Amino acid sequence: MTSSQGSGGRWSDLDRPPLNETALRRALVLPDGLWTSLDVVPTTGSTNTDLAARAGDLPEGAVLVAEEQTSGRGRLDRTWTAPARSGIFVSVLLKPDVPAHRWGWLPLLTGVAAATGLAKAAGVDMSLKWPNDLLVSVAGEERKAGGILAERAGADGVVVGLGLNVTLREDELPVPGAGSLLLAGAVSTDRDTLLRSVLRSLAQWYGEWVRAGGDPAASGLQEAYAAGCATLGRRIRAELPGERTLEGEAVALDGDGRLVVATEGGGTEAVGAGDIVHVRTPDV
């Protein structure tokens, strides 16, 4: 079923039922909890764009979910599209009371939280490709099933968006190398269950990080990300701003969340932004 077919009616695809907005609010919007509101819309261009536009009028913890996203964006303004109700398309508004130089950890934190929550709810082992991709294994092949995009929203806010392929079939994948929870053999593809688990995990990890003043080591975030990161230990090619390319072995994450690459000449360089290509599997 294509995206245009999927948006024709609430129950137009019985294999992809709509989210239960009332039940999600009841489960997630709790007194003294992080999540302060939760809205589900049938379709939108980008949940990140919509939530960022309202960030000044909303408290921390606003959640916006779309059944269909027609202009979803990844890093470098790449598009992210999928059939209606085939995935999770969600953005959250955070206003972290931590030093601003620690905010770069938010997409990494979201990756850890999503992978943790989905392992529990879907029974799928996910790995993290630095800095913002969620990977699954499909027939022994590493594939991208999700992505994360964090954007500043006003003076004190960050909108973090997550796009995740849940029930996409092989013939619906947008590009070769994409994957989904269904193709990875998930024990559950119930999007209500998956979304609850991801948002609860995100609230837990975010709370620990904020209580630690944004310190990635003290909160356990740095260790958790490194443990689940498929990029570390591999030979990689980093396509950097300014059309520069760096090749070497990804050996560590530094305290700012940058990827430390050991280069051919015996030195190291910390990469803060760029496109990463996995050249070979890690040494074992």
Secondary structure, DSSP 8 states (H G I E B T S, - for coil): --HHHHTT-TTS-TTS----HHHHHHHH--TTSS--EEEEES-BS-HHHHHHHTGGGS-TTEEEEES-BSSEE-GGG-EE---TTSEEEEEEEE---S-GGGGGGHHHHHHHHHHHHHHHHH----EEETTTEEEEEETTEEEEEEEEEEEEETTTEEEEEEEEESS--GGG-SSTTB--TTTTT-S---HHHHHHHHHHHHHHHHHHHHHTTT-TTTTTHHHHHHHHBSSTTSEEEEEETTTEEEEEEEEEE-TTS-EEEEETTS-EEEESS-EEEE-S----
